[in-house]
Amino acid sequence: MSLFITIRLLDFIDILLVSILLYKLFKLIRGTIAFNISMGIFTVYLLWLLVKALKMELISTILGQLFGVGVIALIIVFQQEIRRFLIMLGSQYKLHRWINFEKILNFDKEQEKAEHSEVVEIIVSACKEMGATRTGVLIAIQRKANLNEYVETGELIQAKLSKELLKTIFFKNSPLHDGAVIIHKNTIVSARCILPVTDQRTLSPDLGLRHRAAIGMSEMTDAIIVVVSEENGSISIVRDGQIFRRLNSEDFSKQLYKQFEEE
Ligand SMILES: Nc1ncnc2c1ncn2[C@@H]1O[C@H](COP(=O)(O)OP(=O)(O)OP(=O)(O)O)[C@@H](O)[C@H]1O
């Protein structure tokens, strides 16, 4: 047996990839309850190593059994985080851009752009007016990921998107004003939808449930979420767990266009 450990270039790449994955994972769960759970598991793991080294048979067998089913338990406990992590990898590195499905399917980019600008114009104009009247708004715009599970929590509308319809839905006395509206292309798919609330604990305390639901939705899906605050009429855009707050009309429009372009 050779006394020298041979390290290949591939081993470096291996270590680098694991470091990147761990860093991304850390960034994703930092400040959430998942971080505390991970720390708990890590502590139990250290304890297991210690009792094994001290040859304390009973406790080390019990902890060993626990880690035996650990992978399945981890998948169940971290189901949401694993999902978010995969979505983040997929959206951040934009694999579909390299593969370019649109080109393969010969998708008409010009038509898509025209559709986007119609949707952006309607949403910007409606939100500006609703902001001025301090009307609370929560809109999730579907991108690649299917939003059916959230659509089903609300009332199906399936109507062509228009400024007046959006304003009617979010009007304070409307029975549909509570919750979120989900839009796909130029259709209002449903209203009164319940979105997942983020469990990030480092968010600004002035962000209430409407904004937290917007952030939660953006962590779970690649949807673009628009929020108008009922409290102060300010407009925010949320994507990939990131919130762009208090946008003026010009920035709101620019940012919304940018998010549409950024697949
Ligand atoms: N999980 C959810 N999914 C969809 N909508 C939600 C959810 N939770 C709360 N909302 C909406 O947010 C409203 C409450 O907003 P809240 O005042 O707590 O939030 P906020 O972020 O402070 O917003 P605002 O600035 O408009 O007050 C609810 O009436 C409801 O319409």
The ligand as an ORCA input file, in Angstrom:
! r2SCAN-3c Opt
* xyz 0 1
  N     -50.871     33.158      3.496
  C     -51.504     34.159      2.872
  N     -51.805     34.023      1.571
  C     -52.423     35.019      0.915
  N     -52.759     36.186      1.471
  C     -52.472     36.377      2.749
  C     -51.827     35.380      3.525
  N     -51.654     35.854      4.773
  C     -52.185     37.096      4.771
  N     -52.668     37.424      3.570
  C     -53.308     38.687      3.177
  O     -52.685     39.716      3.882
  C     -53.645     40.435      4.650
  C     -53.042     40.807      5.970
  O     -51.971     41.596      5.718
  P     -51.058     42.202      6.889
  O     -51.584     43.530      7.257
  O     -50.814     41.182      7.939
  O     -49.735     42.267      6.027
  P     -48.695     43.404      5.709
  O     -47.570     42.680      5.052
  O     -48.465     44.232      6.928
  O     -49.426     44.228      4.594
  P     -50.018     45.699      4.645
  O     -48.829     46.613      4.511
  O     -50.915     45.690      3.454
  O     -50.750     45.855      5.967
  C     -54.798     39.483      4.831
  O     -55.991     40.211      4.982
  C     -54.758     38.680      3.563
  O     -55.499     39.337      2.540
*
